[in-house]
Amino acid sequence: MAYLSPKRTIAWQEGNCIDAYERLGAHPMSGEGVRFAVWAPHAKSVCVVGDFNDWNHRTHKMSKDSSTGIWQAAIPEAGCGQCYKFYITSSDGTARLKADPYGFYHEKGSHHASIIYEWPHFNWSDDAWMSRRFALHQPDEPLSVYEVHVGSWRRSPSGDVLSYRALADKLIPYVKEMGFTHIELMPVMEHPYGPSWGYQVTGFYAPTSRYGSPEDFMAFIDACHQNNIGVILDWVAGHFPKDEHGLAFFDGTPLYEHADERRRVHADWGTHNFDFEKPGVRNFLLSNAFFWCEKYHVDGFRIDAVASMLYLDYSKEAGEWLPNTFGGKENLGAVAFLQDLNGLLKEHYPSVLTIAEESTSWVGVTHAVSEGGLGFDYKWNMGWMNDTLHFFEQPPQKRSEESHSITFPVTFAFKERFILPFSHDEVVHLKKSLWSKMPGTLDEKFAQLKLLFLYLVGFPGKKLLFMGNELAEREEWAEGRALNWSLLDTDGHKEIKKFVTSLLHFYRSAPVLHQTDHTADGFEWEDLSRKEKGMYAFARIAKESAEKLIFVFNFSAQQVAEYQIEADAMESYRLLFDTLQAGDGILNIKITDPVSLKPLQGVVLRRE
């Protein structure tokens, strides 16, 4: 007996099924128990075990639909809140206990069972946000993202992690105060190993139960939307861990992964790569993206480690990887999957953003699929980030030798639609915090951090800051503890937070800073004649008005005197920001004389 409708069966066989979660997994039926379904095409037999049958694998056997490889069973004794797994016997007689790949909720602790969960009739209150979202997500609109790890942003007074609802109560007012437009959550999908930060996912369809129920997570997103804050999920679509209860060798064969070890194993992370050429794998991932859009109203996906998906030789030596059918290193299945993912999302959810963490020079990441691109809305500008941090880590007296780190990123700034990220990856694994990267004395560190944030806001591209950067966090981030909020009791850290807040609100209010992020006519070098002395000046120019901002930076340890803005007799300028002044607002002082820049000082001037 077929479990899917004829139309869905065809979509499943072709790898274009976008709503598999509606049929697979555990679905309570009104007064009739629960129906279960799982994809395990190469299994000899599959049974459902759980609280309802004392975990006896002989009680409830499933039947197989040979056209799809989906096993099914209806169990009257099963009910909501009970734990369950699939008892899968492979062709060689080996049995495995597996959590439900499509499970909506998973238990805490070490047993990793799935939980039968009746989908709540959640009373969403975000109609106003959802109706505006398409307009807010246009490329000429401001986008400033606060990247958050739920378990370590704040803790309760007793040291416990915050629930989703408690997080909403504390995080949303903070993000509004700071001026961010979006929150990006590091992976909240169920994962057994906390120090993986969520990047080793076993429950792709379930928000982790560490912080509450699925309904609690809906309430968090709904509250964000009611406060005009978007929510972006960090989505891991390239690989999965080898945990016994997870996807690895799910039916006794390499099902979700590739049969050849050269394509299957990701040695860097000790994980298995998804095999994107299998229709069942495509169905699983495509449906997962649609699931978060439909059931949780998410506003975007930051797709992790896209480079590792695109290249078959990623982090591998010669002989360790298997070429594609044309002898190349491109993962053709991954390319097709990403193009289809972005194309289908644009068709069904045109206001949902997709963002690629892609660290190579792959051409067309944000170009339309119809033009041969991958179809993402944005790409993280890793080149800009690496060059910028390299420059700032140099002692001021040596920066004259590193001028290319400032000038070169402009040469590729408009080839893609970029987000400029100072993410969690830059403040872990002995890389030091942003504050600690800055050389010099205590005062010089604070001065340079202000320069860094001013440069971030001025440079073309959308913005992303990882939590703690705005506090001038001194220690590297660690997932097992909260940020050091007591730093705000000291003047230097308090001033950094005020400065970042002023910058973010100014960024949102000034069209010149976001309307022309992706076109070269919105940027011009104002002065590079003194770059050997560590001084740079560039202008941001509005698209449809005469608005012009000039950013002037003295990255050196020397004073730069008498910087004269080239202007005709009818023009005048106002000083809006000065990194050496108080960090709690725009200065708005009219400039009549040439600007004299002190060491490690930056200013923003606006043409009247």
Buried (B, 14 or more C-beta within 10 A) or exposed (E): EEBBEEEBBEBBBEBBBBBBBBBBBBBBEEEEBBBBBBBBBBBBBBBBBBBBBEBEBEBBEBEBBEBBBBBBBBBEEBBEEBBBBBBBBBEEEEBBBBBBBBBBBBBEEEEBBBBBBBEEEBEBEBEEBEEEBEEBBEBBBBBBBBBBBBBBBBBEEEEEBBBBBBBBEEBBEBBEEBBBBBBBBBBBBBBBEBEBBBBBBBBBBBBBBBBBBBBBBBBBBBBBBBBBBBBBBBBBBBBBBBBEBBBBBBBBBBBBBBEEEBBBBBEEBEBBBBBBBBBBBBBBBBBBBBBBBBBBBBBBBBBBBBBBBBBBBBEBEEEEBBEBEEEEBBBBBBBBBBBBBBBBBBEEBEBBBBBBBBBEEBEBBBBBBEEEBBBBBBBBBBBBBBBBBEBBBBEBEEBBEBBEBBBEBBEEBBBBBBBBBBBBBBBBEEBBBBBBBBBBEEEBBBBBBBBBBBBBBBBBBBBBBBBBBBBBBBBBBEBEEBBBBEBBEEEBBBBBBBBBBBBBBBBBEBBBBBBBBBBEEBBEEBBBEBBEBBBBBBBBBBEEEEBBBBBBBBBBBBEBEEBEBEBEEEEBBBBBBBBBBEBEBBBEEEBEEEBEBBBBBBBBBBBE
